[in-house]
Amino acid sequence: MFLGHFALAFGAKRVSPALSLGTLFLACQFADLLWPTLVVLGYEVVEVDPGNTLVTPLNFVSYPYSHSLVALIGWSALFALIYRTIRGWHPVAIGTVAALVFSHYVLDVVSHRPDMPITLAGSRRLGFGLWNYPGTTLAVESVLFIAGTALYMSVTRASDRIGRLALYALIVTLVAVYFAALYGPPPPSSSAVAMAGHLTWLFVAWAYWVDRHRTAA
């Protein structure tokens, strides 16, 4: 998923209003933020394979360190520990960021074909294959994203024009990127995929900026 991950981050603001939207974005997309670097370094492998599923032309050959069940349990625990060290003991916030990190595995298992690893070295993989049903995929992600952004806007208020316009621009850009990936041509190479994946960091920075210009309702 793409919009689905961000939808959970937007919606999680209602659970823990003290958390910045940037931190929520960082947590929900941690696996995809780590993955491009591991691909560039050669530790994980992706191939451009049009027709691999009906939604994405990517074949995720190997990504146990960023996307396996075991790895994401570990990353969620580490993320919680780091947050606890920096921000102090806030159980709801700690639980929220940990859950968001791990939620990436759950949503990807739902959407991917059976290519989601369970362990770092084992061959068993999971995947329910939602991506083989483009219409259903679009409907599910759209509902999640609308609900998530609505929750975020219900618990925050813009403190100035930036808080309003930057949020709308972020939402429009996320949707535009999603549809460009859904209906655009396949990427030219796996290297291009990895390099483009690093741009997700811009959304994290954007979310921090937006949240600084909004206050709890």
C-alpha positions as CSV (number, residue, x, y, z in Angstrom):
1,M,0.0,0.0,0.0
2,F,0.9,3.7,-0.3
3,L,-2.0,5.8,0.8
4,G,-3.0,3.2,3.4
5,H,0.2,3.7,5.3
6,F,-0.2,7.4,5.4
7,A,-3.9,7.1,6.3
8,L,-3.0,5.3,9.5
9,A,-0.5,8.0,10.4
10,F,-3.0,10.7,9.9
11,G,-5.6,8.8,11.9
12,A,-3.2,8.0,14.7
13,K,-3.1,11.7,15.6
14,R,-6.5,11.2,17.3
15,V,-5.1,8.4,19.5
16,S,-2.0,10.4,20.5
17,P,-2.4,14.2,19.8
18,A,1.0,15.0,21.3
19,L,2.8,13.2,18.5
20,S,3.8,15.2,15.5
21,L,2.4,14.2,12.2
22,G,6.1,14.0,11.0
23,T,6.8,11.4,13.7
24,L,3.7,9.5,12.7
25,F,4.8,9.5,9.1
26,L,8.3,8.4,10.0
27,A,6.8,5.5,12.0
28,C,4.3,4.3,9.5
29,Q,6.8,4.4,6.6
30,F,9.9,3.4,8.4
31,A,10.2,0.1,6.4
32,D,9.9,2.0,3.1
33,L,12.3,4.6,4.3
34,L,14.9,2.0,5.2
35,W,14.3,-0.2,2.1
36,P,15.7,2.0,-0.7
37,T,19.1,2.4,1.1
38,L,19.3,-1.3,1.6
39,V,18.6,-1.8,-2.1
40,V,21.3,0.7,-3.1
41,L,23.8,-1.0,-0.8
42,G,22.9,-4.4,-2.2
43,Y,21.5,-6.0,0.9
44,E,18.0,-6.2,-0.6
45,V,16.8,-6.8,-4.1
46,V,13.9,-5.5,-6.2
47,E,13.3,-6.0,-9.9
48,V,11.1,-4.2,-12.5
49,D,8.8,-6.9,-13.7
50,P,5.6,-5.5,-15.4
51,G,2.7,-7.8,-14.7
52,N,4.1,-9.1,-11.5
53,T,0.8,-7.9,-10.0
54,L,-1.9,-5.8,-11.7
55,V,-1.2,-2.8,-9.5
56,T,2.6,-2.6,-9.3
57,P,5.3,-3.7,-11.8
58,L,7.8,-4.4,-9.0
59,N,9.0,-7.8,-8.0
60,F,10.3,-7.6,-4.4
61,V,12.9,-10.4,-4.7
62,S,14.4,-10.0,-1.2
63,Y,13.8,-7.5,1.6
64,P,14.1,-9.4,4.9
65,Y,15.9,-6.6,6.9
66,S,13.3,-3.9,6.2
67,H,10.0,-5.8,5.6
68,S,10.1,-9.2,7.4
69,L,7.8,-10.0,10.3
70,V,10.8,-10.5,12.6
71,A,12.6,-7.4,11.5
72,L,9.5,-5.1,11.9
73,I,8.9,-6.5,15.4
74,G,12.5,-5.5,16.2
75,W,12.3,-2.1,14.4
76,S,9.0,-1.3,16.3
77,A,10.6,-2.1,19.6
78,L,13.7,-0.1,18.8
79,F,11.6,2.8,17.6
80,A,9.7,2.7,20.9
81,L,12.9,2.6,22.9
82,I,14.3,5.6,21.0
83,Y,11.1,7.6,21.5
84,R,11.2,6.7,25.2
85,T,14.8,7.8,25.5
86,I,14.2,11.2,23.8
87,R,10.7,12.1,24.9
88,G,10.3,10.3,28.2
89,W,7.7,7.9,29.5
90,H,4.5,8.5,27.5
91,P,2.8,5.1,27.2
92,V,0.2,6.0,24.6
93,A,2.7,7.8,22.4
94,I,5.2,5.0,22.7
95,G,2.6,2.4,21.9
96,T,1.3,4.4,19.0
97,V,4.7,4.7,17.3
98,A,5.5,1.1,17.8
99,A,2.1,0.0,16.4
100,L,2.6,2.2,13.4
101,V,6.0,0.8,12.6
102,F,4.6,-2.8,12.8
103,S,1.4,-1.8,10.9
104,H,3.5,-1.6,7.8
105,Y,3.9,-5.4,7.8
106,V,0.2,-6.0,8.2
107,L,-0.9,-3.7,5.4
108,D,1.8,-5.0,3.1
109,V,0.8,-8.6,3.7
110,V,-2.8,-7.7,2.7
111,S,-1.7,-6.0,-0.5
112,H,1.3,-7.9,-1.7
113,R,1.4,-11.3,-3.4
114,P,3.1,-13.9,-1.2
115,D,6.5,-12.2,-1.0
116,M,6.5,-10.8,2.5
117,P,9.2,-12.7,4.5
118,I,8.5,-13.9,8.0
119,T,12.1,-14.4,9.2
120,L,15.4,-12.9,8.1
121,A,16.6,-16.1,6.4
122,G,13.7,-18.4,6.0
123,S,11.9,-19.1,2.7
124,R,8.3,-18.9,3.9
125,R,6.4,-15.8,2.8
126,L,3.0,-14.3,3.2
127,G,0.7,-12.1,1.0
128,F,-3.0,-12.0,0.3
129,G,-2.6,-10.4,-3.1
130,L,-4.9,-7.4,-3.0
131,W,-2.7,-5.8,-5.7
132,N,-4.2,-8.4,-8.2
133,Y,-7.5,-6.5,-7.9
134,P,-6.9,-2.9,-8.9
135,G,-10.4,-1.7,-8.3
136,T,-10.6,-3.2,-4.9
137,T,-7.1,-1.8,-4.1
138,L,-8.2,1.7,-5.1
139,A,-11.4,1.5,-3.1
140,V,-9.7,0.2,0.1
141,E,-6.8,2.8,0.0
142,S,-9.2,5.6,-0.8
143,V,-11.5,4.8,2.1
144,L,-8.6,4.5,4.5
145,F,-7.0,7.7,3.3
146,I,-10.2,9.7,3.4
147,A,-11.0,8.4,6.9
148,G,-7.4,9.1,8.1
149,T,-7.2,12.6,6.9
150,A,-10.7,13.4,8.2
151,L,-9.6,12.2,11.6
152,Y,-6.5,14.3,11.5
153,M,-8.4,17.4,10.5
154,S,-11.0,16.7,13.2
155,V,-8.5,16.8,16.0
156,T,-6.3,19.7,14.8
157,R,-6.9,23.2,13.7
158,A,-4.7,25.4,11.5
159,S,-3.0,28.1,13.5
160,D,-2.2,30.1,10.3
161,R,-2.4,29.9,6.5
162,I,0.5,27.5,6.3
163,G,-1.2,25.1,8.6
164,R,-4.2,25.0,6.2
165,L,-2.6,25.3,2.7
166,A,0.4,23.1,3.4
167,L,-1.9,20.3,4.7
168,Y,-4.1,20.5,1.6
169,A,-1.0,20.5,-0.6
170,L,0.4,17.5,1.2
171,I,-2.8,15.5,0.7
172,V,-3.0,16.4,-3.0
173,T,0.6,15.5,-3.6
174,L,0.3,12.1,-1.9
175,V,-2.8,11.4,-4.0
176,A,-1.1,12.5,-7.2
177,V,2.0,10.4,-6.5
178,Y,-0.3,7.4,-5.8
179,F,-2.1,7.8,-9.1
180,A,1.1,8.4,-11.0
181,A,2.5,5.1,-9.7
182,L,-0.8,3.3,-10.3
183,Y,-1.4,4.4,-13.9
184,G,2.0,5.7,-15.1
185,P,4.7,3.7,-17.0
186,P,6.9,1.2,-15.2
187,P,10.2,2.7,-13.8
188,P,13.2,2.3,-16.0
189,S,15.3,0.3,-13.5
190,S,15.6,-1.0,-10.0
191,S,18.1,1.7,-9.3
192,A,15.6,4.4,-10.3
193,V,13.1,2.8,-8.0
194,A,15.5,2.9,-5.0
195,M,16.5,6.5,-5.8
196,A,12.8,7.6,-6.0
197,G,12.1,5.8,-2.8
198,H,14.4,8.1,-0.9
199,L,12.0,11.0,-1.8
200,T,9.6,9.6,0.9
201,W,11.8,11.5,3.4
202,L,10.4,14.7,1.9
203,F,6.9,13.7,3.0
204,V,8.2,13.2,6.6
205,A,9.8,16.7,6.6
206,W,6.7,18.1,5.1
207,A,4.5,16.5,7.8
208,Y,6.6,18.0,10.6
209,W,6.3,21.4,8.9
210,V,2.5,21.1,8.6
211,D,2.1,19.9,12.2
212,R,4.1,22.9,13.6
213,H,1.4,25.2,12.1
214,R,-1.6,23.3,13.5
215,T,-2.8,23.0,17.1
216,A,-4.9,20.4,18.9
217,A,-8.6,21.0,18.5
